C-alpha cells in the first residue's frame, strides 16, 4: 500500500514499504527548480537522512521534464549577493542528496538540464527513458554549472567530454548516455518507473547496514589513497560481521530461506 503527500506545492512523496519516491510536480515549467522548491528539497533530505524506515529514494519528474534546470526567471535583475546565496543553497542541497546514506535512484523521464542533470549525477543509480535528454546549457546564458556539474560529470565520464558538454552546451540523448556508462538502465517511457521500482525493491531487500556502508565505502574510496581505502573496507567488514543482520543473512543462507533484515 502506498501513501502520498505533498512535501511542497511542487514536490510529491509516495511511500511504498521501505521505498520513498519523490516526484517533481511542475509540469508546465518542465520541472524547473524555484528557490522555494530547493529549500523544501533540502528540508526533505535532512529529515530523510535519519529516517530508518526508508531504505531507498527514487527521484523522478512529471510529463516531459525531469528537472529542466533552475527557474531562470528568478535570475533576472538579482544582485550578485542574492545570486551567490542561491547558488550556495543549491550546491548545499545537491551535496545533501549525494551524501544521503540511503541509495538513490534518478528515474529520468524527460529533460534533465543544468541543475536537473546535476541532480541526476548526485544519485547512485540513473534509470532513463528514451525520452530523456541530458545537458549543461548554462554557457548559452553566459554562465556555467554551479551545482557540481563540471566536477561530478568529469569524474564519471572524463575531462575531454565534460569540457565539450560544458563549453558547447550540447545535449546528449539517453543512448549516448548509456554508451558513456552514465545509465544503470534505459527503458521505454512506460517502463521507466516499473524498472526504477524493481531496482529499488532489490536494494531495499538487502541488509540495510551493509548497503549504506557499501555506498559510503565506494564514494569515499575513490577520493582516498588505495591503502587507506582497503584498510577502511576491512574495518567495515569486521564490524558488519558482528551485526544481527549478518547473523541473519548467514543463517538464512544455510537454512535455504529468504533473509529478513532489520538494520541492526
Buried (B, 14 or more C-beta within 10 A) or exposed (E): EEEEEEBBEBBBBBBBBBBBBBBBBBBEBBBBBBBBBBBBBBBBBEEBEEEEEBBBBBBBBBBBBBBBBBBBEBEEEEEEEEBEEBBEBBBEBBBBBBEBBBBBBBBBBBBBBBBBBBBBBBBBBBBBBEBBBBBBBBBEEEBEBBBBBBEBBBBBBEEEBBEEBBEEBBBBBBEBBBEBEBBBBBBEEEBBBEBBBEBBBEBBBBBBBBBBBBBBBEEEBEEBEEEEBEEBBEEBEEEBEEBEBBEBBEEBEEEEEEBEBEBE
